[in-house]
Amino acid sequence: MSDKILSKYKFAAQVMIIFAVEILVIAIAGALWGEESMDFSNLYQLGGKGIANTTILQLFMCSIVLNLVQSISMSAKIFQNVMMLWRTVIMVVLSVLVILIFVICFGWFPLDFWPAWVGFFISFGLCFLGSTILMVIKTKLEQKKYDRLLKVYKEKKKEN
C-alpha cells in the first residue's frame, strides 16, 4: 500500500478517534448535566435525551480541524528543528484556539459562563493527560520491542 493511501487512512482513523472521544465526553456530560444546560448551551439542546444532529456534525468538523492541527504541529517537514516539547505546546495552544472558535461560532456555551470554561479545561486536561500517558506507555512498549529486535539482529550478525 502506498504511503499516501496509508497516511490518508491514518488521518481518517485519528479523526474518528477524536470524534468518538468528543461524542463520549459530550454524551456523558449531557447525561449528567444536560437538562440544566439546555437553556444556555447548544451542545445540550436536547437536554439529557441525546445529542442533536447539528451538534454531531459540528463535533465531526471540529475533529477534522483538530486532527489537522495535530498533523501540522507534529510535522517534521514544517517544524524541522523544533523540539517535541515545543511542538506539543504549539499543538495544545492551537487546539484550544480551534475549540474557542467553535464555541463562539456555534454557541456551544456562553463565553461569560465560567463554570462551562472550568468544565472545558478540566475535561481537556484529563483527555490530554490520558492521551499523554497512553503515548508514554506505547513508546516504552515499542522501545522494548525494538531493543529485543536489535539484540536478535546483533546476535545473528555475530554468528555470521
C-alpha positions as CSV (number, residue, x, y, z in Angstrom):
1,M,0.0,0.0,0.0
2,S,1.4,3.4,-0.9
3,D,2.5,5.9,1.7
4,K,-0.1,8.4,0.6
5,I,-3.0,6.0,0.9
6,L,-1.7,4.8,4.3
7,S,-1.3,8.3,5.6
8,K,-4.9,9.1,4.5
9,Y,-6.2,6.0,6.4
10,K,-4.2,7.1,9.5
11,F,-5.6,10.6,9.2
12,A,-9.2,9.2,8.9
13,A,-8.6,6.9,11.9
14,Q,-7.3,9.7,14.0
15,V,-10.3,11.9,13.1
16,M,-12.6,9.0,14.1
17,I,-10.8,8.6,17.4
18,I,-11.0,12.3,18.3
19,F,-14.7,12.3,17.2
20,A,-15.5,9.2,19.3
21,V,-13.9,10.8,22.4
22,E,-15.7,14.1,21.8
23,I,-19.1,12.3,21.4
24,L,-18.5,10.2,24.6
25,V,-17.5,13.2,26.7
26,I,-20.5,15.3,25.5
27,A,-22.8,12.3,25.9
28,I,-21.7,11.7,29.5
29,A,-21.8,15.4,30.4
30,G,-25.3,15.5,28.8
31,A,-26.5,12.6,30.8
32,L,-25.2,14.3,34.0
33,W,-26.0,18.0,33.3
34,G,-27.9,18.1,30.1
35,E,-31.3,19.2,31.5
36,E,-29.7,22.1,33.4
37,S,-27.5,23.1,30.4
38,M,-30.1,23.0,27.6
39,D,-31.2,26.6,28.3
40,F,-27.8,28.2,27.6
41,S,-25.7,25.6,25.6
42,N,-26.3,24.4,22.1
43,L,-24.3,21.3,22.9
44,Y,-27.2,20.1,25.1
45,Q,-30.1,21.4,23.1
46,L,-31.9,18.0,23.6
47,G,-31.1,18.1,27.4
48,G,-30.3,14.6,28.7
49,K,-32.0,12.9,25.8
50,G,-29.1,12.8,23.4
51,I,-27.0,14.9,21.0
52,A,-28.6,16.8,18.2
53,N,-27.6,16.0,14.6
54,T,-26.2,19.5,14.1
55,T,-24.1,19.2,17.2
56,I,-22.8,15.8,15.9
57,L,-21.8,17.4,12.6
58,Q,-20.1,20.3,14.4
59,L,-18.1,17.9,16.6
60,F,-17.1,15.9,13.5
61,M,-15.9,19.1,11.8
62,C,-14.1,20.0,15.0
63,S,-12.4,16.6,14.9
64,I,-11.2,17.1,11.4
65,V,-9.7,20.6,12.2
66,L,-8.1,19.3,15.5
67,N,-6.5,16.4,13.6
68,L,-5.2,18.9,11.0
69,V,-3.7,20.9,13.9
70,Q,-2.1,17.8,15.3
71,S,-0.7,16.7,12.0
72,I,0.7,20.2,11.2
73,S,2.1,20.6,14.8
74,M,3.9,17.2,14.7
75,S,5.1,17.5,11.1
76,A,8.8,17.2,10.8
77,K,8.7,18.9,7.4
78,I,7.1,22.1,8.8
79,F,8.9,22.2,12.2
80,Q,12.3,20.7,11.3
81,N,14.4,21.9,14.2
82,V,11.7,22.2,16.9
83,M,11.8,20.0,20.0
84,M,8.9,17.7,20.6
85,L,8.0,19.7,23.7
86,W,7.5,22.9,21.7
87,R,5.6,21.0,19.1
88,T,3.3,19.7,21.8
89,V,2.9,23.2,23.3
90,I,2.0,24.6,19.8
91,M,-0.5,21.8,19.3
92,V,-2.2,22.4,22.7
93,V,-2.4,26.2,22.2
94,L,-3.8,25.8,18.6
95,S,-6.2,23.1,19.8
96,V,-7.6,25.4,22.5
97,L,-7.9,28.2,19.9
98,V,-9.8,25.9,17.5
99,I,-12.2,24.9,20.2
100,L,-12.6,28.5,21.2
101,I,-13.6,29.3,17.6
102,F,-16.1,26.5,17.6
103,V,-17.5,27.7,21.0
104,I,-18.0,31.2,19.6
105,C,-19.3,30.2,16.1
106,F,-21.8,27.5,17.3
107,G,-22.7,28.9,20.7
108,W,-21.6,25.7,22.5
109,F,-21.7,27.7,25.7
110,P,-21.8,31.4,26.7
111,L,-18.3,33.0,26.8
112,D,-19.0,34.7,30.1
113,F,-20.2,31.5,31.9
114,W,-17.2,30.5,33.9
115,P,-18.4,27.0,35.1
116,A,-18.5,26.0,31.4
117,W,-14.9,27.1,31.0
118,V,-13.8,25.3,34.1
119,G,-15.5,22.1,32.9
120,F,-13.9,22.5,29.5
121,F,-10.4,22.9,30.8
122,I,-10.9,20.0,33.3
123,S,-12.1,17.7,30.5
124,F,-9.5,19.0,28.1
125,G,-6.8,18.5,30.7
126,L,-7.9,15.0,31.6
127,C,-8.1,13.9,27.9
128,F,-4.7,15.4,27.3
129,L,-3.3,13.7,30.4
130,G,-4.8,10.4,29.4
131,S,-3.5,10.6,25.8
132,T,-0.1,11.5,27.1
133,I,0.0,8.6,29.5
134,L,-1.1,6.2,26.6
135,M,1.6,7.6,24.3
136,V,4.3,7.2,27.0
137,I,3.2,3.6,27.6
138,K,3.1,2.9,23.8
139,T,6.6,4.4,23.4
140,K,8.0,2.3,26.2
141,L,6.5,-0.9,24.7
142,E,7.8,0.0,21.3
143,Q,11.3,0.7,22.7
144,K,11.3,-2.8,24.4
145,K,10.3,-4.4,21.1
146,Y,13.0,-2.6,19.2
147,D,15.6,-3.4,21.8
148,R,14.7,-7.0,21.6
149,L,14.8,-7.0,17.8
150,L,18.2,-5.2,17.9
151,K,19.6,-7.8,20.3
152,V,18.4,-10.6,18.0
153,Y,19.9,-8.8,15.0
154,K,23.3,-8.3,16.7
155,E,23.4,-12.0,17.8
156,K,22.7,-13.1,14.2
157,K,25.3,-10.8,12.8
158,K,27.8,-12.1,15.4
159,E,27.1,-15.7,14.3
160,N,27.7,-14.9,10.6
